[in-house]
């Protein structure tokens, strides 16, 4: 993995529903091998479960400054992304390729990566996580736009 732009003194927080469980377990191993502390908010099996429970838990840690960033995984990525974005201060991005993961950080200062496990390979998911955690926000003209995202 590349050098991170997120504070490694804080954990990365990860969560998923049943459709994302296997990817979450593999992504965790990669992050831990790269020196990250990983806070796993579940689920802890592939039994059917409700994605909002895990998406809110991840988003709350990021919003409260208790995690450097978050990663959420579900079948389509949509459910966890919509749920996470209901939390103040969260900029969750649904990504399905490496370029989108980079742009989510560079242009949108995303702090939660959402992965659709049924639509990307595990290899692509791992590459997106690597890019997400190692890509800096460009600021500049993008900062004004990002500052307009929150309606609160």
Steps between C-alpha positions, in 0.01 A plus 500: 500500500607857437567755771180619660362852514274408791627512859622152592471594867127446449347175376328447171147385577335239283153354478278297271180307464483130419576557130823679585622273778757300302650815341513672838699216650755510215528881501560492876792260457659727240458812712642333810797371299559862388519616861149631552297457816162379376177542694247244373138604554358180347325308378692194609342235275327463166156455661240750379513829688405867474767722341395825677613360836859471376502808277394727786757344734780567250379850413465596867862408574624706205273796578608496866869505406557155650605351165718636220256382234243231433441216259154354442412199288163365392362331191428812294685752716194724477338417832808557711587815305156657541495411869848632574426828325211564741763568767628857537858542381504184291588502133447139397583409141373198308788380284529211256841566345837644591450834326182572695675415828776748415256773394288449811804601705655757263185696414245414772716440808302180562549355845307176447554262209198288401563185301239295305619143560266347243633724224878514552761231544684467828816612319333823386359554849847465652646742245226754572571479874871553432432802280241644739729489803801635313350782292492858626222755458613759244322793666507813286189540287364174646506628858231761435278231349558252780415770753159539330411130544375522856161663534521519881 
